[in-house]
Amino acid sequence: MATYIVTFDLKKSGGNYAGLWSAIRGYTSSAQISPSSYGIETNDSAGAVFDNLEKYLERYDFLYVIELGKGLAGRGSDKANSWLQEHMEAV
């Protein structure tokens, strides 16, 4: 399985992004890393993940799907740190 960071900039204040949140949390495993990024694990390619999530975006929103490689440095919530450590070790 591949591990990705999904990061975004949602431009529409008060927009209805419930479908986006549901789609992100629907992957095999997911964890919120920051208010605008999630880690996910899936058998899908980065392009397939993007295609799945893009339909929930407004016209001027940004979204990137980045496949993780080896190596991790950072600081965040205990939950995010645990998720990243567990899934980075599997890469």
VEXMINU-36284 format. One line per 3 residues: their letters; for each residue z, y, x of N, C-alpha, C. Coordinates in nm, 4 decimals. Layout:
BEGIN
a) Z,Y,X,Z,Y,X,Z,Y,X  ...
This chain:
BEGIN
mat) 0.0000,-0.1179,0.0824,0.0000,0.0000,0.0000,0.0000,0.1245,0.0870  -0.0604,0.2287,0.0370,-0.0638,0.3556,0.1088,0.0458,0.4481,0.0554  0.0942,0.5346,0.1427,0.1923,0.6350,0.1064,0.1286,0.7717,0.1229
yiv) 0.1432,0.8552,0.0213,0.0813,0.9881,0.0197,0.1839,1.0955,-0.0114  0.1555,1.2151,0.0360,0.2234,1.3352,-0.0099,0.1262,1.4041,-0.1046  0.1728,1.4350,-0.2238,0.0965,1.5132,-0.3205,0.1631,1.6501,-0.3235
tfd) 0.0892,1.7515,-0.2831,0.1445,1.8859,-0.2778,0.0551,1.9796,-0.3581  0.1155,2.0768,-0.4232,0.0378,2.1588,-0.5151,0.0931,2.2999,-0.5254  0.0082,2.3884,-0.5767,0.0442,2.5253,-0.6103,-0.0099,2.5478,-0.7502
lkk) 0.0778,2.5477,-0.8484,0.0387,2.5611,-0.9883,0.0466,2.7083,-1.0265  -0.0664,2.7656,-1.0586,-0.0780,2.9105,-1.0772,-0.0367,2.9598,-1.2153  -0.0450,2.8739,-1.3170,-0.0201,2.9190,-1.4539,0.1295,2.9120,-1.4851
sgg) 0.1936,3.0264,-1.4839,0.3360,3.0327,-1.5146,0.3591,2.9855,-1.6581  0.4498,2.8935,-1.6752,0.4785,2.8415,-1.8082,0.3723,2.7468,-1.8609  0.2816,2.7023,-1.7725,0.1756,2.6099,-1.8139,0.2322,2.4750,-1.8545
nya) 0.1542,2.4006,-1.9302,0.1962,2.2679,-1.9744,0.1483,2.1651,-1.8724  0.2367,2.1264,-1.7832,0.2039,2.0309,-1.6782,0.2711,1.8954,-1.7000  0.3149,1.8676,-1.8211,0.3838,1.7413,-1.8504,0.2978,1.6211,-1.8130
glw) 0.1684,1.6289,-1.8364,0.0788,1.5186,-1.8011,0.0740,1.4953,-1.6514  0.0764,1.6024,-1.5736,0.0760,1.5904,-1.4274,0.2025,1.5227,-1.3793  0.3181,1.5688,-1.4284,0.4458,1.5088,-1.3857,0.4495,1.3608,-1.4231
sai) 0.4054,1.3281,-1.5420,0.4051,1.1895,-1.5875,0.3127,1.1033,-1.5011  0.1956,1.1559,-1.4686,0.0999,1.0809,-1.3858,0.1556,1.0568,-1.2455  0.2188,1.1577,-1.1880,0.2763,1.1419,-1.0534,0.3874,1.0377,-1.0561
rgy) 0.4743,1.0454,-1.1542,0.5863,0.9502,-1.1623,0.5415,0.8104,-1.2026  0.4180,0.7986,-1.2485,0.3657,0.6697,-1.2909,0.3151,0.5811,-1.1783  0.3122,0.6333,-1.0570,0.2670,0.5505,-0.9450,0.3734,0.4470,-0.9098
tss) 0.3354,0.3484,-0.8296,0.4219,0.2362,-0.7948,0.5619,0.2834,-0.7555  0.5680,0.3862,-0.6746,0.6937,0.4448,-0.6315,0.6690,0.5936,-0.6118  0.7669,0.6766,-0.6451,0.7512,0.8202,-0.6239,0.8864,0.8847,-0.6025
aqi) 0.8843,0.9994,-0.5331,1.0060,1.0784,-0.5117,0.9659,1.2234,-0.4965  1.0421,1.3122,-0.5589,1.0168,1.4543,-0.5419,1.0710,1.4965,-0.4062  0.9844,1.5563,-0.3251,1.0205,1.6000,-0.1902,1.0676,1.7452,-0.1928
sps) 1.0001,1.8277,-0.2719,1.0343,1.9687,-0.2889,0.9834,2.0105,-0.4266  1.0082,2.1327,-0.4697,0.9596,2.1730,-0.6020,0.8077,2.1592,-0.6197  0.7336,2.1613,-0.5099,0.5882,2.1528,-0.5217,0.5267,2.0371,-0.4435
syg) 0.6054,1.9326,-0.4186,0.5488,1.8155,-0.3506,0.6251,1.6882,-0.3858  0.5481,1.5807,-0.3895,0.6018,1.4475,-0.4182,0.5498,1.3503,-0.3144  0.6243,1.2457,-0.2911,0.5757,1.1313,-0.2170,0.5430,1.0236,-0.3187
iet) 0.4296,0.9562,-0.2997,0.3945,0.8452,-0.3884,0.3455,0.7279,-0.3054  0.3544,0.6101,-0.3637,0.3020,0.4887,-0.3020,0.2096,0.4222,-0.4028  0.0915,0.3804,-0.3570,-0.0069,0.3215,-0.4465,-0.1119,0.2447,-0.3676
nds) -0.1840,0.1588,-0.4353,-0.2990,0.0912,-0.3755,-0.4255,0.1765,-0.3855  -0.4192,0.2877,-0.4579,-0.5354,0.3749,-0.4762,-0.5647,0.4544,-0.3492  -0.6907,0.4970,-0.3341,-0.7290,0.5850,-0.2238,-0.6814,0.7267,-0.2543
aga) -0.6815,0.8117,-0.1525,-0.6449,0.9517,-0.1730,-0.7382,1.0156,-0.2749  -0.8666,0.9851,-0.2670,-0.9630,1.0397,-0.3616,-0.9365,0.9961,-0.5041  -0.8992,0.8706,-0.5219,-0.8691,0.8199,-0.6557,-0.7433,0.8859,-0.7121
vfd) -0.6431,0.9075,-0.6273,-0.5215,0.9758,-0.6716,-0.5570,1.1182,-0.7135  -0.6349,1.1871,-0.6306,-0.6748,1.3237,-0.6650,-0.7509,1.3270,-0.7973  -0.8473,1.2373,-0.8131,-0.9255,1.2331,-0.9374,-0.8353,1.2109,-1.0587
nle) -0.7349,1.1264,-1.0433,-0.6424,1.0989,-1.1529,-0.5588,1.2216,-1.1880  -0.5166,1.2972,-1.0881,-0.4275,1.4106,-1.1112,-0.5023,1.5397,-1.1453  -0.6246,1.5523,-1.0978,-0.7004,1.6761,-1.1165,-0.7184,1.7136,-1.2636
kyl) -0.7301,1.6158,-1.3496,-0.7537,1.6446,-1.4921,-0.6373,1.7175,-1.5585  -0.5214,1.7200,-1.4927,-0.4046,1.7883,-1.5484,-0.3879,1.9309,-1.4949  -0.4780,1.9736,-1.4073,-0.4679,2.1047,-1.3455,-0.5399,2.2112,-1.4265
ery) -0.4917,2.3330,-1.4132,-0.5602,2.4494,-1.4679,-0.6638,2.4958,-1.3645  -0.7505,2.5828,-1.4051,-0.8646,2.6236,-1.3224,-0.8270,2.6700,-1.1816  -0.7238,2.7487,-1.1663,-0.6925,2.8068,-1.0353,-0.5785,2.7364,-0.9618
dfl) -0.5363,2.6214,-1.0097,-0.4328,2.5427,-0.9421,-0.4899,2.4780,-0.8158  -0.4024,2.4538,-0.7191,-0.4376,2.3818,-0.5972,-0.3606,2.2500,-0.5947  -0.4211,2.1458,-0.5385,-0.3529,2.0179,-0.5226,-0.4169,1.9428,-0.4076
yvi) -0.3352,1.8878,-0.3198,-0.3823,1.8056,-0.2090,-0.3103,1.6712,-0.2120  -0.3823,1.5677,-0.1733,-0.3266,1.4338,-0.1577,-0.3474,1.3969,-0.0112  -0.2377,1.3768,0.0607,-0.2430,1.3557,0.2050,-0.1804,1.2214,0.2380
elg) -0.2574,1.1332,0.3023,-0.2046,1.0020,0.3401,-0.1130,1.0171,0.4611  0.0028,0.9542,0.4535,0.1006,0.9615,0.5620,0.0677,0.8614,0.6714  0.0929,0.9025,0.7918,0.0820,0.8144,0.9070,0.2212,0.7934,0.9629
kgl) 0.2270,0.7476,1.0846,0.3576,0.7254,1.1461,0.4147,0.8576,1.1950  0.5436,0.8680,1.1893,0.6123,0.9864,1.2371,0.6645,1.0699,1.1219  0.7868,1.1137,1.1351,0.8493,1.1937,1.0315,0.9575,1.2801,1.0951
agr) 0.9548,1.4067,1.0625,1.0615,1.4975,1.1018,1.0795,1.5960,0.9884  1.2005,1.6279,0.9545,1.2218,1.7245,0.8481,1.3630,1.7215,0.7949  1.3858,1.8054,0.6950,1.5159,1.8147,0.6311,1.4914,1.8377,0.4829
gsd) 1.5657,1.7668,0.4005,1.5520,1.7814,0.2560,1.6679,1.7123,0.1864  1.6472,1.6814,0.0582,1.7536,1.6156,-0.0178,1.7750,1.4740,0.0322  1.8933,1.4211,0.0099,1.9224,1.2835,0.0510,1.8254,1.1856,-0.0140
kan) 1.7955,1.2069,-0.1424,1.7042,1.1175,-0.2134,1.5648,1.1215,-0.1510  1.5139,1.2415,-0.1232,1.3821,1.2547,-0.0617,1.3815,1.1944,0.0785  1.4853,1.2213,0.1561,1.4930,1.1662,0.2915,1.4927,1.0138,0.2902
swl) 1.5703,0.9554,0.2007,1.5764,0.8092,0.1909,1.4405,0.7513,0.1530  1.3753,0.8138,0.0546,1.2451,0.7646,0.0101,1.1443,0.7733,0.1237  1.1386,0.8852,0.1927,1.0435,0.9013,0.3020,1.0716,0.8021,0.4151
qeh) 1.1968,0.7868,0.4523,1.2303,0.6917,0.5583,1.1855,0.5504,0.5223  1.2156,0.5089,0.4011,1.1804,0.3744,0.3558,1.0296,0.3527,0.3553  0.9552,0.4497,0.3072,0.8118,0.4320,0.2925,0.7348,0.4631,0.4212
mea) 0.7872,0.5430,0.5072,0.7224,0.5685,0.6363,0.7351,0.4455,0.7258  0.8456,0.3752,0.7154,0.8657,0.2560,0.7970,0.7674,0.1467,0.7590  0.7199,0.1491,0.6342,0.6273,0.0465,0.5878,0.4842,0.0731,0.6318
v) 0.4553,0.1948,0.6791,0.3176,0.2308,0.7192,0.2807,0.1603,0.8460
